[in-house]
Amino acid sequence: MHRERHHVAVPASVDTLTTAATTAARNAWALSPLGTGIEQYDGLPATVLSDEPHRRLVRYDRTTSATASRPVLLVPPLAVSARCFDLRPGQSLAAHLVAAGRATYLVDYGQITFADRAMGFETWIDDILPTAIHAVLHDHAAAGDPVDGVDLVGWSLGGTMSLLTAAAHPDLPIASLTAFGTPIDYTRIPAIQPLVVADRLLGTRAVTAPTAALGGVPRHLVRASYRAMAPKRELTKAVHLARNILDTEALARTSAIDGFIGEMPGYPGRAYHQIHTRLMVRNELASGTVRLTPGREIRLADVRTPVLFVGSASDNIADGPAVEAGPRVVPTARYAAADGLSHLGLVAGPRAAEVSWPLLDAFLDEQR
């Protein structure tokens, strides 16, 4: 006797629940201390051109020849991982520039320790950046593409160092300069005003004594300070992860930022003291003149290259008005708004490709 078999259809909702449960379990494990992370990203392939301490220079690899005439040099801030320009797939300014046909380079300062406490603005202005600029031009020419200048792209204090370098050495072969989230008027940054008030009440020596004793700002304090600048994100992170446990892309974005913060190096002592006194307390950038030493002044009016400042009204580290002040002291500059983006979001946010990067593209195309 032949028995007829009946196949019971599994409701689609059951399959959906099973898939969701599997995704949630996989993501939860990846986020746990025993997991390997949501996303493994080793960064764009690159060739190391020079590996000297605090001035590692790399060229991002290409599968085709560059079509843009001039090379781009990415300049990260002090006390920040160079990953800011290559955070993850879809959030990599470096990848965007390479895809646009530009020969793209990066200078990386590496880790900063107590032994580096004497490194100050001068180290970047007179050594690290000029050396990198000339090395980029030399490498580009060796590939058969001699040009007369490099396009600098800096983020935050990377833009500050680029501006001061261009002002201190007007004859350097800098074709253009783009500064993302680079504050000029520090009175327009509410987050630092308590420190400015403390300096005026207690004196600079008292306020900077701890960092002087430590030889700068240790990396762990830098990381804690960066997290403190975005308290809402830190306070709601657990809830955010729970709500998005099924959204692998959202979790990957959050994990990438956490990894970026976790790699932040420290500030060297002299450089931090200059940031505190010259930029924060005396607001010298907004005056147009930075007094590095009693015998040396750098005037932003001496910048000869075209400059683009890009800022965001929703940046809570370098508030939009602080960046927008740039053209008032740099005659060759203009300002472009990329509102709605965070400080890191200006160069590496999920919306940067549609909001801020096109501003850079248009500016670079103008300089042909």
C-alpha positions as CSV (number, residue, x, y, z in Angstrom):
1,M,0.0,0.0,0.0
2,H,1.5,3.3,-1.1
3,R,1.1,6.2,1.3
4,E,0.8,9.6,0.0
5,R,3.3,12.1,1.5
6,H,2.2,15.5,2.5
7,H,4.7,18.3,2.6
8,V,3.9,20.9,5.2
9,A,4.8,24.4,3.9
10,V,6.9,26.4,6.4
11,P,5.4,29.9,6.7
12,A,7.5,32.7,5.4
13,S,7.4,34.3,8.7
14,V,9.2,31.4,10.3
15,D,12.0,31.6,7.7
16,T,12.2,35.3,8.4
17,L,12.4,34.8,12.1
18,T,15.1,32.1,11.7
19,T,17.2,34.4,9.5
20,A,16.8,37.3,11.9
21,A,17.8,35.1,14.9
22,T,20.8,33.9,13.0
23,T,21.9,37.4,12.1
24,A,21.4,38.6,15.6
25,A,23.4,35.8,17.1
26,R,26.2,36.2,14.6
27,N,26.4,40.0,15.2
28,A,26.2,39.7,18.9
29,W,29.0,37.2,18.9
30,A,31.1,39.4,16.6
31,L,30.6,42.3,19.0
32,S,31.5,40.3,22.1
33,P,35.1,40.2,23.5
34,L,35.4,36.7,22.0
35,G,34.3,37.8,18.5
36,T,36.5,39.0,15.6
37,G,34.4,42.1,15.0
38,I,31.6,42.9,12.6
39,E,33.9,43.8,9.7
40,Q,37.5,43.0,8.9
41,Y,39.0,45.9,6.9
42,D,42.8,46.1,6.4
43,G,42.7,49.3,4.5
44,L,43.5,50.1,0.9
45,P,46.6,48.5,-0.5
46,A,49.5,51.0,-0.5
47,T,53.2,51.2,-1.2
48,V,55.5,52.6,1.6
49,L,57.8,55.2,0.1
50,S,59.5,56.2,3.3
51,D,59.3,54.9,6.8
52,E,61.1,57.4,9.0
53,P,59.8,58.0,12.5
54,H,56.7,60.2,12.6
55,R,56.7,60.8,8.8
56,R,55.8,57.5,7.1
57,L,54.8,58.3,3.5
58,V,52.7,55.9,1.5
59,R,51.2,56.0,-2.0
60,Y,47.9,54.2,-2.4
61,D,48.1,51.6,-5.1
62,R,46.3,51.9,-8.4
63,T,45.3,49.4,-11.0
64,T,45.3,52.0,-13.7
65,S,47.3,55.2,-14.4
66,A,46.1,58.4,-12.7
67,T,44.2,60.7,-14.9
68,A,44.3,63.8,-12.7
69,S,47.4,66.0,-13.4
70,R,48.4,66.6,-9.8
71,P,49.0,64.3,-6.8
72,V,47.0,64.6,-3.6
73,L,48.7,64.5,-0.2
74,L,46.4,63.6,2.7
75,V,47.4,65.3,6.0
76,P,45.9,63.8,9.2
77,P,45.7,65.8,12.5
78,L,48.0,65.3,15.4
79,A,46.8,62.7,17.9
80,V,44.6,61.0,15.4
81,S,45.0,57.7,13.6
82,A,45.7,58.1,9.8
83,R,42.7,55.7,9.4
84,C,40.5,58.9,9.3
85,F,41.1,59.0,5.5
86,D,40.4,55.2,5.0
87,L,38.0,54.2,7.7
88,R,36.1,51.4,5.9
89,P,34.5,50.6,2.5
90,G,32.2,53.4,1.5
91,Q,33.8,55.7,4.1
92,S,37.2,56.1,2.6
93,L,38.2,59.5,1.2
94,A,41.4,57.9,0.0
95,A,39.5,55.3,-2.0
96,H,37.3,58.1,-3.4
97,L,40.3,60.0,-4.6
98,V,41.9,57.0,-6.1
99,A,38.7,56.1,-7.9
100,A,38.5,59.6,-9.3
101,G,41.8,59.1,-11.0
102,R,44.0,61.0,-8.6
103,A,47.5,59.8,-7.4
104,T,46.9,59.8,-3.7
105,Y,49.5,59.9,-0.9
106,L,49.3,59.9,2.9
107,V,51.8,61.0,5.6
108,D,51.4,59.1,8.9
109,Y,52.9,60.3,12.2
110,G,52.6,57.0,14.0
111,Q,52.6,56.7,17.8
112,I,53.7,59.6,20.0
113,T,55.4,58.8,23.3
114,F,57.1,60.7,26.2
115,A,60.3,60.7,24.1
116,D,58.6,62.8,21.5
117,R,57.6,65.6,24.0
118,A,59.8,68.2,22.2
119,M,57.9,67.9,18.9
120,G,56.1,71.1,18.2
121,F,54.4,72.9,15.4
122,E,57.8,73.6,13.9
123,T,58.4,69.9,13.4
124,W,55.4,69.7,11.1
125,I,55.8,73.2,9.5
126,D,59.6,73.0,8.8
127,D,60.2,69.3,8.4
128,I,57.5,66.7,8.2
129,L,55.2,68.4,5.7
130,P,57.8,70.1,3.4
131,T,59.7,66.8,3.2
132,A,56.5,64.9,2.4
133,I,55.5,67.4,-0.3
134,H,58.9,67.2,-2.1
135,A,58.9,63.4,-1.8
136,V,55.4,63.2,-3.4
137,L,56.5,65.4,-6.3
138,H,59.7,63.3,-6.7
139,D,57.7,60.0,-6.7
140,H,55.1,61.4,-9.1
141,A,57.8,62.7,-11.5
142,A,59.5,59.3,-11.4
143,A,56.3,57.7,-12.7
144,G,56.6,60.0,-15.7
145,D,54.2,62.7,-14.5
146,P,56.2,65.8,-13.5
147,V,54.0,68.5,-12.1
148,D,54.6,71.8,-10.4
149,G,52.5,71.3,-7.2
150,V,50.7,69.0,-4.8
151,D,47.1,69.3,-3.6
152,L,47.1,69.2,0.2
153,V,44.0,67.8,1.9
154,G,43.9,68.1,5.7
155,W,41.4,67.3,8.3
156,S,41.0,69.2,11.6
157,L,44.5,70.1,13.0
158,G,45.9,68.5,9.8
159,G,44.4,71.5,8.0
160,T,46.0,73.8,10.6
161,M,49.4,72.4,10.1
162,S,49.0,72.6,6.3
163,L,47.9,76.2,6.5
164,L,50.8,77.2,8.7
165,T,53.2,75.3,6.4
166,A,51.9,77.1,3.4
167,A,52.1,80.5,5.2
168,A,55.6,79.9,6.6
169,H,57.0,78.6,3.2
170,P,55.1,80.4,0.5
171,D,57.5,79.0,-2.1
172,L,56.6,75.4,-1.4
173,P,55.0,73.6,-4.4
174,I,51.5,73.6,-2.9
175,A,48.9,73.8,-5.7
176,S,45.9,74.0,-3.5
177,L,44.8,73.3,0.1
178,T,41.6,71.9,1.4
179,A,40.9,72.0,5.2
180,F,38.0,69.9,6.5
181,G,36.8,70.9,9.9
182,T,39.8,73.1,10.6
183,P,38.8,75.8,13.2
184,I,40.2,79.3,12.9
185,D,38.2,81.2,15.5
186,Y,38.4,79.2,18.7
187,T,36.0,81.5,20.6
188,R,33.3,79.9,18.5
189,I,33.9,76.5,20.0
190,P,31.8,76.2,23.2
191,A,33.5,72.9,24.2
192,I,36.8,74.5,24.9
193,Q,35.7,77.6,26.7
194,P,35.9,76.1,30.2
195,L,39.5,75.4,29.6
196,V,40.1,78.9,28.4
197,V,38.4,80.3,31.5
198,A,40.4,78.0,33.8
199,D,43.6,79.3,32.1
200,R,42.6,82.9,32.8
201,L,41.8,82.2,36.4
202,L,44.6,79.9,37.3
203,G,47.3,80.8,34.7
204,T,48.7,78.8,31.9
205,R,51.4,77.2,34.0
206,A,48.9,75.7,36.4
207,V,46.6,74.4,33.7
208,T,49.3,72.9,31.6
209,A,51.4,71.5,34.4
210,P,49.9,68.0,34.2
211,T,50.6,67.7,30.4
212,A,54.1,69.2,30.9
213,A,54.8,66.5,33.6
214,L,53.5,63.8,31.3
215,G,55.4,65.0,28.3
216,G,52.1,65.7,26.4
217,V,48.6,64.2,26.4
218,P,48.8,60.4,26.7
219,R,46.8,58.4,24.1
220,H,44.3,57.0,26.7
221,L,43.4,60.6,27.7
222,V,43.1,61.6,24.1
223,R,40.7,58.8,23.4
224,A,38.6,59.5,26.5
225,S,38.5,63.2,25.6
226,Y,37.3,62.4,22.0
227,R,34.5,60.2,23.4
228,A,33.5,62.9,25.9
229,M,33.0,65.3,23.0
230,A,30.2,63.1,21.8
231,P,28.4,62.3,25.1
232,K,25.1,61.3,23.5
233,R,26.8,58.7,21.3
234,E,28.6,57.2,24.2
235,L,25.6,57.2,26.5
236,T,23.3,55.6,24.0
237,K,25.8,53.3,22.3
238,A,24.5,50.2,24.1
239,V,20.9,51.0,23.1
240,H,22.1,51.8,19.5
241,L,23.8,48.4,19.3
242,A,20.7,46.5,20.6
243,R,18.3,48.3,18.3
244,N,20.5,47.6,15.3
245,I,21.5,44.1,16.1
246,L,20.0,43.0,12.8
247,D,21.6,45.8,10.8
248,T,25.1,44.6,10.1
249,E,26.0,47.8,8.1
250,A,25.0,50.1,11.0
251,L,27.0,48.0,13.4
252,A,30.0,48.0,11.1
253,R,29.9,51.8,11.0
254,T,29.8,52.0,14.8
255,S,32.5,49.4,15.2
256,A,34.8,51.3,12.7
257,I,34.5,54.5,14.7
258,D,35.2,52.6,18.0
259,G,38.3,51.1,16.3
260,F,39.4,54.5,15.0
261,I,39.1,56.1,18.5
262,G,40.9,53.1,20.0
263,E,43.9,53.7,17.8
264,M,44.4,57.4,18.6
265,P,48.0,58.3,19.6
266,G,48.9,61.0,22.1
267,Y,49.9,64.7,21.7
268,P,53.5,65.6,22.1
269,G,54.1,68.0,24.9
270,R,55.3,71.1,23.0
271,A,52.7,70.8,20.3
272,Y,49.9,70.5,22.9
273,H,51.2,73.5,24.8
274,Q,51.2,75.5,21.5
275,I,47.6,74.4,20.8
276,H,46.5,75.4,24.3
277,T,48.3,78.8,24.4
278,R,48.4,80.0,20.7
279,L,45.2,78.6,19.4
280,M,42.7,78.1,22.3
281,V,43.6,80.8,24.8
282,R,45.1,83.6,22.6
283,N,43.0,82.7,19.5
284,E,45.9,83.7,17.3
285,L,44.7,82.0,14.1
286,A,41.6,84.3,14.2
287,S,44.0,87.3,14.5
288,G,45.8,86.2,11.3
289,T,49.2,85.8,13.0
290,V,50.6,82.9,15.0
291,R,53.6,83.6,17.2
292,L,55.5,80.4,17.4
293,T,58.4,81.9,19.3
294,P,59.4,85.4,20.4
295,G,61.3,85.8,17.2
296,R,59.0,84.1,14.8
297,E,55.6,84.9,13.5
298,I,53.6,83.2,10.8
299,R,51.0,85.3,9.0
300,L,48.1,83.6,7.3
301,A,47.9,86.4,4.8
302,D,51.2,85.0,3.3
303,V,49.3,81.9,2.0
304,R,49.4,82.1,-1.8
305,T,47.7,79.0,-2.8
306,P,43.9,78.6,-3.2
307,V,42.3,77.4,0.0
308,L,38.9,75.7,0.6
309,F,37.5,75.5,4.2
310,V,34.8,72.9,4.6
311,G,32.8,73.0,7.8
312,S,29.5,71.8,9.3
313,A,27.0,73.5,11.6
314,S,26.5,70.1,13.3
315,D,30.2,69.6,14.0
316,N,30.5,69.7,17.8
317,I,34.3,69.7,17.9
318,A,35.1,72.3,15.3
319,D,31.8,74.2,15.1
320,G,30.9,75.6,11.7
321,P,31.3,79.3,12.6
322,A,34.8,78.5,13.9
323,V,35.8,77.1,10.5
324,E,33.8,79.7,8.5
325,A,36.1,82.4,9.9
326,G,38.9,81.0,7.7
327,P,38.4,83.3,4.7
328,R,38.6,86.4,6.9
329,V,42.3,85.8,7.6
330,V,43.3,83.8,4.5
331,P,42.8,86.1,1.5
332,T,43.0,83.2,-1.0
333,A,40.3,81.1,0.8
334,R,36.6,80.5,0.6
335,Y,34.2,78.5,2.8
336,A,31.8,75.7,1.8
337,A,29.2,74.3,4.1
338,A,28.6,70.6,4.5
339,D,26.0,70.9,7.2
340,G,24.6,67.8,8.8
341,L,27.9,66.0,9.2
342,S,29.9,65.4,12.3
343,H,33.6,66.3,12.7
344,L,34.8,62.8,11.6
345,G,31.8,62.7,9.3
346,L,33.2,65.5,7.1
347,V,35.9,63.1,5.8
348,A,34.7,59.6,6.7
349,G,30.9,59.7,7.4
350,P,28.4,57.6,5.5
351,R,27.0,60.7,3.9
352,A,30.3,62.3,3.1
353,A,30.3,60.9,-0.5
354,E,27.2,63.0,-1.2
355,V,27.7,66.0,0.9
356,S,31.4,66.9,1.6
357,W,33.5,65.0,-0.9
358,P,31.8,66.6,-4.0
359,L,32.9,70.0,-2.6
360,L,36.5,68.8,-2.7
361,D,36.1,67.3,-6.1
362,A,34.8,70.5,-7.6
363,F,37.5,72.6,-5.9
364,L,40.3,70.3,-7.2
365,D,38.8,70.4,-10.7
366,E,38.9,74.2,-10.6
367,Q,42.7,74.2,-10.0
368,R,43.5,72.4,-13.3
